[in-house]
Amino acid sequence: VIDKSGSMAGEKIELAREAARATVELLSPADSVGVIGFDGAVDRVVRMQSAGNRLQILRDIGTLAAAGGTAIFPALDAAYQDLETVRARIRHVILLTDGNTNEVGIPTLASAMHASGITVSVVGIGDDVNRSLLSEIASSGGGRAYFTSDPHNIPRIFVRETTAAMQNSVVEEYFLPRVVRDAAFLRGTGIEDAPWLRGYVSTRARPSPAEVILETETGEPLLARWRVGLGWSVAWTSDVKNRWAADWI
């Protein structure tokens, strides 16, 4: 959710576009992304869609232009409406602004979003931002607050924040593993009748030649491997402790 008011004209809006593009580049086709620009009104620059439509999304981001005033509430509310319809384990908003607003109810809106499973982080640029308000938005929204006087830091902050949000992926719920591919090292273990696991870290499989051996009931990788020299590197996304793998132990 990007401020495109008149005060963002020039270098700041250019770097905001760069930050949005850098964020999209971090995502996979399994992710969804939307970009909302705001001044006194809301502009859905990129409507919520698969991040796999990368070329068109990057072109649309390039249309962000600065003009007008600053109205955060309707833009954040639009993001709330869009994300309410998205089925994803992680739903996250990054709000970027260089302005100061007297709008009421924004922290309450962020709190409602957090209660719905949508987190909100904020990036404030320059010395004119309302740090108190933005910090309250991030706190209410279960996210993080960043402040910088140097617009060149914007892309770096967006990349760091997107990476942090993607890593917030611990899933603690009972599930039965599914065998996707036969592997010699699992033969004779009775893996097909393995008991419940109690949690895992949500992630995505590497592309081929990586091989997913076991997956969760939602199709996320649980056990995967790929060739490294003459051997294998193996990734296991649950644990081997009493917390998640108690019944396995």
C-alpha positions in Angstrom: 0.0 0.0 0.0 2.0 2.9 -1.4 1.6 6.6 -0.7 1.6 8.5 -4.1 0.6 11.9 -2.8 2.3 15.0 -4.2 5.0 15.0 -1.6 6.2 11.6 -3.0 7.1 13.2 -6.4 10.5 12.6 -7.8 13.0 10.3 -6.2 10.7 8.9 -3.5 8.1 7.6 -5.9 10.7 6.2 -8.2 12.3 4.3 -5.2 8.8 3.2 -4.0 8.3 1.7 -7.5 11.6 0.0 -7.2 10.7 -1.4 -3.8 7.5 -2.8 -5.0 9.2 -4.5 -8.0 11.9 -5.9 -5.7 9.1 -7.4 -3.5 7.4 -9.0 -6.5 10.7 -10.6 -7.5 10.9 -12.4 -4.1 7.6 -14.1 -4.6 6.8 -17.3 -6.4 3.8 -18.1 -8.6 2.2 -19.8 -5.6 2.0 -16.4 -3.9 -0.5 -13.6 -4.6 0.3 -9.9 -4.7 -1.7 -6.6 -5.0 -0.4 -3.1 -5.1 -2.6 -0.2 -3.9 -1.5 3.4 -4.5 -3.2 6.2 -2.6 -3.4 10.0 -2.4 -6.8 11.4 -1.6 -8.3 8.4 -3.3 -7.5 4.7 -3.7 -6.0 3.3 -6.9 -5.6 -0.5 -7.3 -2.5 -0.3 -9.4 -2.1 -4.1 -9.4 -5.3 -6.1 -8.5 -4.7 -9.1 -6.3 -3.3 -11.9 -8.6 -0.7 -14.6 -8.9 2.8 -13.3 -8.6 3.5 -15.5 -11.6 2.1 -12.7 -13.8 5.4 -11.0 -13.1 6.0 -9.1 -16.4 2.5 -7.5 -16.4 2.7 -6.7 -12.6 6.1 -5.0 -13.1 4.7 -2.9 -16.0 1.7 -1.9 -13.9 3.8 -0.9 -11.0 5.6 1.5 -13.4 2.3 3.5 -13.7 2.5 4.8 -10.1 2.7 8.6 -10.2 2.6 11.1 -7.5 -0.1 13.8 -7.0 -2.8 14.8 -4.5 -3.3 14.5 -0.8 -2.8 11.7 1.8 -5.7 9.4 3.0 -4.4 6.2 4.6 -7.6 4.8 6.0 -9.4 4.0 2.7 -6.3 2.5 1.2 -5.6 0.3 4.1 -9.3 -0.7 4.2 -9.1 -1.6 0.5 -6.2 -3.9 1.3 -8.2 -5.4 4.0 -11.1 -6.1 1.6 -8.8 -7.6 -1.0 -7.0 -9.9 1.5 -10.2 -11.1 3.1 -10.9 -13.0 0.0 -7.4 -14.6 -0.3 -6.8 -18.1 1.0 -3.2 -18.1 2.2 -1.4 -19.1 5.3 0.4 -15.7 5.5 -1.5 -12.5 4.6 0.6 -9.4 5.0 0.5 -5.7 4.2 3.4 -3.2 3.9 2.2 0.4 4.2 4.6 3.1 2.9 4.0 6.8 3.5 5.9 10.1 3.9 2.9 12.0 5.1 1.1 13.1 8.3 -2.6 12.4 8.6 -5.2 13.3 11.2 -7.5 10.4 10.2 -9.1 8.6 13.1 -9.6 4.8 13.3 -6.6 3.6 11.5 -5.1 1.7 14.4 -8.5 0.2 15.1 -8.7 -0.9 11.4 -5.2 -2.5 11.7 -6.3 -4.3 14.9 -9.3 -5.7 13.1 -7.1 -6.9 10.2 -4.8 -8.6 12.7 -7.7 -10.3 14.3 -8.6 -11.6 10.8 -5.2 -13.1 10.3 -3.8 -10.2 8.3 -0.6 -8.5 9.6 0.4 -4.9 8.9 3.9 -3.4 8.8 4.7 0.3 8.1 7.5 2.2 6.4 7.7 5.9 7.2 9.9 8.2 5.1 11.3 11.6 6.2 10.9 13.8 9.2 7.2 14.8 8.6 5.7 11.4 9.3 3.5 10.8 12.3 5.8 8.3 14.0 3.5 7.7 16.9 0.6 6.9 14.6 2.6 4.6 12.3 4.1 2.8 15.3 0.6 2.3 16.7 -0.6 0.9 13.3 2.3 -1.6 13.3 1.7 -2.6 16.9 -2.0 -3.0 16.4 -1.5 -4.9 13.1 1.0 -7.3 14.5 3.8 -6.1 12.3 6.9 -4.0 12.3 7.6 -0.2 11.9 10.6 1.2 9.9 11.6 4.8 9.7 14.2 6.3 7.4 15.1 9.8 6.2 16.9 8.4 3.2 14.6 7.3 0.4 17.3 5.0 -1.0 16.7 2.7 2.0 13.1 2.0 0.8 13.9 -1.0 -1.5 16.2 -2.5 1.1 13.5 -2.2 3.8 10.8 -3.7 1.6 13.0 -6.7 0.8 13.9 -7.2 4.4 10.3 -6.9 5.5 9.0 -9.3 2.8 11.6 -11.8 3.8 10.7 -11.5 7.5 7.0 -11.9 6.7 7.6 -15.0 4.6 9.6 -16.6 7.4 6.7 -16.2 9.9 5.4 -19.6 8.8 5.2 -21.9 11.8 2.1 -24.2 11.5 1.1 -26.0 14.7 -1.7 -28.4 13.9 -2.1 -32.2 13.7 -1.6 -33.7 10.3 -0.7 -37.0 8.7 2.2 -37.0 6.2 1.7 -38.2 2.7 4.2 -40.2 0.6 4.8 -38.4 -2.7 7.8 -40.3 -4.0 9.5 -43.6 -3.1 12.9 -43.3 -1.5 15.2 -46.2 -0.7 16.1 -44.9 2.7 12.4 -45.0 3.9 11.7 -48.6 2.8 10.8 -50.8 5.7 10.1 -47.9 8.0 6.3 -48.2 7.7 6.2 -44.6 6.7 2.8 -45.1 4.9 1.2 -45.6 8.4 3.2 -43.1 10.3 1.4 -41.4 13.2 0.4 -37.7 13.4 2.9 -34.9 13.4 1.9 -31.8 15.4 3.5 -29.0 13.4 5.9 -27.9 10.7 7.4 -24.8 9.0 5.4 -23.8 6.0 7.7 -23.4 3.0 7.9 -24.1 -0.8 9.8 -26.8 -2.6 12.8 -26.0 -4.7 12.3 -26.6 -8.4 13.5 -29.8 -10.1 15.9 -31.5 -9.7 14.8 -31.3 -6.1 12.5 -34.1 -5.1 9.6 -33.9 -2.6 9.5 -37.3 -0.7 6.8 -36.5 1.9 4.3 -33.7 2.0 1.7 -32.3 4.4 -2.0 -32.7 3.9 -2.1 -29.2 2.3 0.6 -30.2 -0.2 3.5 -28.4 1.3 6.9 -30.1 1.4 7.7 -32.1 4.6 10.7 -34.0 3.4 12.7 -33.2 0.3 16.1 -33.9 -1.2 18.4 -32.9 -4.0 21.8 -34.1 -5.3 24.9 -32.5 -4.0 28.0 -33.9 -5.6 28.0 -37.7 -5.0 25.5 -37.4 -2.1 22.2 -35.8 -1.1 21.1 -32.8 0.8 17.9 -33.4 2.7 15.4 -30.9 4.1 12.9 -31.8 6.9 10.4 -29.1 7.8 9.0 -30.6 11.1 11.2 -31.3 14.1 12.7 -34.4 15.9 11.6 -33.3 19.4 8.7 -33.8 21.8 7.0 -30.6 20.5 6.0 -31.7 17.0 7.3 -35.3 16.5 6.4 -36.7 20.0 4.4 -39.6 18.5 7.2 -40.4 16.0 9.8 -40.5 18.7 
